[in-house]
Amino acid sequence: MNKILKDTRKLTFLGVMLALTIAFVAITAIPTASASMALLLFIPTIVTGIVMGPKAGALMGFCAGLATLLRGLLAPLSPFDLFFINPLVSVLPRTFIGIASYYVYTLLKSLVKNEKISILIAGASGAIVNTAFVMTMLYFIYAKEIADLVGAPFKVLLLSIITSNAIIEAVVAALLTLPVVLAYQKIYK
């Protein structure tokens, strides 16, 4: 991590990824009639994990989680945003996005030996880790409150999220991560 913080180019990259994360968090505060803009939120974390390693990915995920916590605290749009004020829901799960993306990318790159497939699957895995860890924390901490709010068992909400948002987010994360990582690799090789 010290190498990253001492290298101007890498530090600049982290700054740009953090700025994008903050911008995407701000965009999620704008109500939309279509699918949630939150699916863009973790692309910088996934990309950072893949190109700069697990420590930088964890740092960017922590920052993304912190930004999500602050948005839930300062600009809640729905009753669900109040659950994200808890750092166990907003920050802790997001810390693992970049870590998982890096290790999936590294493992697949050595096994499959196909750069594009490795990046695509690593991008999707980052989104899947986010959804899985956030939903797990919501279940352990707020299952009863969420069930009361929704008017249905937590399992119904979970099934709804998996069959709608989670699949879309994984596909979009994979498709958006690929060109960004390839561009980065092309520029800095």
C-alpha positions as a Markdown table, in Angstrom:
| # | Residue | x | y | z |
|---|---|---|---|---|
| 1 | Met | 0.0 | 0.0 | 0.0 |
| 2 | Asn | 2.9 | 2.4 | 0.7 |
| 3 | Lys | 4.1 | 1.9 | -2.9 |
| 4 | Ile | 0.6 | 3.1 | -4.1 |
| 5 | Leu | 0.6 | 6.1 | -1.9 |
| 6 | Lys | 4.1 | 7.2 | -3.0 |
| 7 | Asp | 3.5 | 6.8 | -6.7 |
| 8 | Thr | 1.9 | 9.9 | -8.2 |
| 9 | Arg | 0.2 | 8.0 | -11.0 |
| 10 | Lys | -1.3 | 5.4 | -8.7 |
| 11 | Leu | -2.4 | 8.0 | -6.2 |
| 12 | Thr | -4.0 | 10.0 | -9.0 |
| 13 | Phe | -5.9 | 6.9 | -10.1 |
| 14 | Leu | -7.2 | 6.3 | -6.6 |
| 15 | Gly | -8.3 | 10.0 | -6.5 |
| 16 | Val | -10.2 | 9.6 | -9.7 |
| 17 | Met | -11.8 | 6.4 | -8.6 |
| 18 | Leu | -12.8 | 8.0 | -5.3 |
| 19 | Ala | -14.3 | 11.0 | -7.1 |
| 20 | Leu | -16.3 | 8.7 | -9.4 |
| 21 | Thr | -17.5 | 6.8 | -6.3 |
| 22 | Ile | -18.6 | 10.0 | -4.6 |
| 23 | Ala | -20.3 | 11.2 | -7.8 |
| 24 | Phe | -22.2 | 7.9 | -8.2 |
| 25 | Val | -23.3 | 8.0 | -4.6 |
| 26 | Ala | -24.6 | 11.5 | -5.2 |
| 27 | Ile | -26.4 | 10.3 | -8.3 |
| 28 | Thr | -28.2 | 7.6 | -6.3 |
| 29 | Ala | -29.7 | 10.4 | -4.2 |
| 30 | Ile | -31.6 | 11.5 | -7.2 |
| 31 | Pro | -34.9 | 9.6 | -7.5 |
| 32 | Thr | -35.4 | 7.7 | -10.8 |
| 33 | Ala | -38.3 | 5.9 | -12.3 |
| 34 | Ser | -36.1 | 3.3 | -13.8 |
| 35 | Ala | -33.6 | 0.8 | -12.4 |
| 36 | Ser | -31.5 | 2.1 | -9.6 |
| 37 | Met | -28.3 | 4.1 | -10.4 |
| 38 | Ala | -26.7 | 2.2 | -7.5 |
| 39 | Leu | -25.4 | -0.4 | -10.0 |
| 40 | Leu | -22.7 | 2.1 | -11.1 |
| 41 | Leu | -21.6 | 2.8 | -7.5 |
| 42 | Phe | -19.2 | -0.1 | -7.2 |
| 43 | Ile | -17.5 | -0.1 | -10.6 |
| 44 | Pro | -14.6 | 2.1 | -9.3 |
| 45 | Thr | -14.1 | -0.3 | -6.4 |
| 46 | Ile | -14.1 | -3.3 | -8.7 |
| 47 | Val | -11.7 | -1.7 | -11.1 |
| 48 | Thr | -9.4 | -0.5 | -8.3 |
| 49 | Gly | -9.3 | -4.0 | -6.9 |
| 50 | Ile | -8.4 | -5.6 | -10.3 |
| 51 | Val | -5.7 | -3.1 | -11.4 |
| 52 | Met | -4.2 | -2.1 | -8.1 |
| 53 | Gly | -4.6 | -5.1 | -5.8 |
| 54 | Pro | -6.6 | -6.2 | -2.8 |
| 55 | Lys | -5.4 | -3.5 | -0.4 |
| 56 | Ala | -6.3 | -0.6 | -2.7 |
| 57 | Gly | -9.6 | -2.4 | -3.5 |
| 58 | Ala | -10.4 | -2.7 | 0.2 |
| 59 | Leu | -9.6 | 1.0 | 0.7 |
| 60 | Met | -11.8 | 2.0 | -2.2 |
| 61 | Gly | -14.6 | -0.3 | -1.0 |
| 62 | Phe | -14.3 | 1.2 | 2.5 |
| 63 | Cys | -14.6 | 4.7 | 1.0 |
| 64 | Ala | -17.6 | 3.6 | -1.1 |
| 65 | Gly | -19.3 | 2.2 | 2.0 |
| 66 | Leu | -18.5 | 5.3 | 4.0 |
| 67 | Ala | -20.0 | 7.5 | 1.2 |
| 68 | Thr | -23.1 | 5.3 | 1.2 |
| 69 | Leu | -23.4 | 5.6 | 5.0 |
| 70 | Leu | -23.2 | 9.4 | 4.7 |
| 71 | Arg | -25.8 | 9.5 | 1.9 |
| 72 | Gly | -28.1 | 7.4 | 4.1 |
| 73 | Leu | -27.6 | 9.7 | 7.0 |
| 74 | Leu | -27.8 | 13.0 | 5.1 |
| 75 | Ala | -30.1 | 12.3 | 2.2 |
| 76 | Pro | -32.3 | 9.3 | 2.8 |
| 77 | Leu | -34.8 | 8.6 | 0.1 |
| 78 | Ser | -36.7 | 5.7 | 1.6 |
| 79 | Pro | -37.0 | 3.9 | 4.9 |
| 80 | Phe | -34.5 | 1.4 | 3.7 |
| 81 | Asp | -31.7 | 4.0 | 3.6 |
| 82 | Leu | -31.9 | 4.2 | 7.4 |
| 83 | Phe | -30.6 | 0.6 | 7.6 |
| 84 | Phe | -27.4 | 1.8 | 5.8 |
| 85 | Ile | -26.5 | 4.2 | 8.6 |
| 86 | Asn | -25.1 | 1.1 | 10.3 |
| 87 | Pro | -21.5 | 0.6 | 9.2 |
| 88 | Leu | -21.9 | -3.2 | 9.4 |
| 89 | Val | -24.4 | -2.9 | 6.6 |
| 90 | Ser | -22.9 | 0.0 | 4.5 |
| 91 | Val | -19.2 | -0.1 | 5.1 |
| 92 | Leu | -18.1 | -3.7 | 6.1 |
| 93 | Pro | -19.6 | -5.5 | 3.1 |
| 94 | Arg | -18.3 | -3.0 | 0.6 |
| 95 | Thr | -14.7 | -3.4 | 1.9 |
| 96 | Phe | -14.7 | -6.9 | 0.4 |
| 97 | Ile | -15.8 | -5.9 | -3.2 |
| 98 | Gly | -12.3 | -5.0 | -4.4 |
| 99 | Ile | -10.7 | -7.8 | -2.5 |
| 100 | Ala | -13.0 | -10.4 | -4.1 |
| 101 | Ser | -12.7 | -8.9 | -7.6 |
| 102 | Tyr | -8.9 | -9.0 | -7.4 |
| 103 | Tyr | -8.7 | -12.6 | -6.3 |
| 104 | Val | -11.3 | -13.8 | -8.8 |
| 105 | Tyr | -9.4 | -12.0 | -11.5 |
| 106 | Thr | -6.0 | -13.3 | -10.5 |
| 107 | Leu | -7.3 | -16.9 | -10.1 |
| 108 | Leu | -9.1 | -16.9 | -13.4 |
| 109 | Lys | -6.3 | -15.3 | -15.2 |
| 110 | Ser | -4.0 | -18.1 | -14.1 |
| 111 | Leu | -6.6 | -20.9 | -14.8 |
| 112 | Val | -8.4 | -19.7 | -17.9 |
| 113 | Lys | -5.6 | -17.6 | -19.4 |
| 114 | Asn | -8.1 | -15.3 | -21.0 |
| 115 | Glu | -7.8 | -11.7 | -19.9 |
| 116 | Lys | -11.3 | -10.6 | -21.0 |
| 117 | Ile | -13.1 | -13.5 | -19.5 |
| 118 | Ser | -11.2 | -13.0 | -16.2 |
| 119 | Ile | -12.1 | -9.3 | -16.1 |
| 120 | Leu | -15.8 | -10.0 | -16.9 |
| 121 | Ile | -16.2 | -12.6 | -14.2 |
| 122 | Ala | -14.2 | -10.5 | -11.7 |
| 123 | Gly | -16.5 | -7.6 | -12.4 |
| 124 | Ala | -19.6 | -9.7 | -11.9 |
| 125 | Ser | -18.1 | -11.2 | -8.7 |
| 126 | Gly | -17.7 | -7.8 | -7.2 |
| 127 | Ala | -21.3 | -7.0 | -7.7 |
| 128 | Ile | -22.4 | -10.4 | -6.4 |
| 129 | Val | -20.2 | -10.1 | -3.3 |
| 130 | Asn | -21.7 | -6.7 | -2.6 |
| 131 | Thr | -25.3 | -8.0 | -2.8 |
| 132 | Ala | -24.5 | -11.2 | -0.9 |
| 133 | Phe | -22.7 | -9.5 | 2.0 |
| 134 | Val | -25.1 | -6.6 | 2.3 |
| 135 | Met | -28.2 | -8.9 | 2.3 |
| 136 | Thr | -26.5 | -11.1 | 4.8 |
| 137 | Met | -25.8 | -8.2 | 7.2 |
| 138 | Leu | -29.4 | -6.9 | 6.7 |
| 139 | Tyr | -30.7 | -10.3 | 7.5 |
| 140 | Phe | -28.7 | -10.8 | 10.7 |
| 141 | Ile | -29.3 | -7.3 | 12.0 |
| 142 | Tyr | -32.6 | -6.1 | 10.6 |
| 143 | Ala | -34.6 | -9.0 | 9.3 |
| 144 | Lys | -37.6 | -8.4 | 11.6 |
| 145 | Glu | -37.7 | -4.7 | 10.9 |
| 146 | Ile | -37.4 | -5.2 | 7.1 |
| 147 | Ala | -40.1 | -7.9 | 7.2 |
| 148 | Asp | -42.4 | -5.5 | 9.1 |
| 149 | Leu | -41.6 | -2.6 | 6.6 |
| 150 | Val | -42.1 | -4.7 | 3.5 |
| 151 | Gly | -45.1 | -6.7 | 4.9 |
| 152 | Ala | -43.6 | -10.0 | 3.8 |
| 153 | Pro | -40.9 | -12.4 | 5.2 |
| 154 | Phe | -37.3 | -11.4 | 4.6 |
| 155 | Lys | -36.9 | -14.4 | 2.3 |
| 156 | Val | -39.5 | -12.9 | -0.2 |
| 157 | Leu | -37.5 | -9.6 | -0.3 |
| 158 | Leu | -34.3 | -11.6 | -0.8 |
| 159 | Leu | -35.8 | -13.6 | -3.7 |
| 160 | Ser | -37.1 | -10.5 | -5.3 |
| 161 | Ile | -33.6 | -8.8 | -5.1 |
| 162 | Ile | -31.8 | -11.8 | -6.4 |
| 163 | Thr | -34.2 | -12.3 | -9.4 |
| 164 | Ser | -34.2 | -8.6 | -10.3 |
| 165 | Asn | -31.5 | -6.3 | -9.1 |
| 166 | Ala | -28.6 | -8.7 | -8.4 |
| 167 | Ile | -28.6 | -10.3 | -11.8 |
| 168 | Ile | -28.8 | -6.9 | -13.6 |
| 169 | Glu | -26.1 | -5.5 | -11.3 |
| 170 | Ala | -23.7 | -8.4 | -12.0 |
| 171 | Val | -24.1 | -8.2 | -15.7 |
| 172 | Val | -23.7 | -4.4 | -15.8 |
| 173 | Ala | -20.7 | -4.5 | -13.5 |
| 174 | Ala | -19.1 | -7.1 | -15.8 |
| 175 | Leu | -19.8 | -5.2 | -18.9 |
| 176 | Leu | -18.6 | -1.8 | -17.5 |
| 177 | Thr | -15.5 | -3.2 | -15.8 |
| 178 | Leu | -14.1 | -4.8 | -19.0 |
| 179 | Pro | -13.5 | -1.6 | -21.1 |
| 180 | Val | -12.3 | 0.4 | -18.1 |
| 181 | Val | -9.7 | -2.2 | -17.0 |
| 182 | Leu | -8.6 | -2.8 | -20.7 |
| 183 | Ala | -8.2 | 0.9 | -21.2 |
| 184 | Tyr | -6.2 | 1.2 | -18.0 |
| 185 | Gln | -3.9 | -1.7 | -19.0 |
| 186 | Lys | -3.4 | -0.3 | -22.5 |
| 187 | Ile | -2.5 | 3.2 | -21.2 |
| 188 | Tyr | -0.2 | 2.0 | -18.5 |
| 189 | Lys | 1.7 | -0.8 | -20.2 |
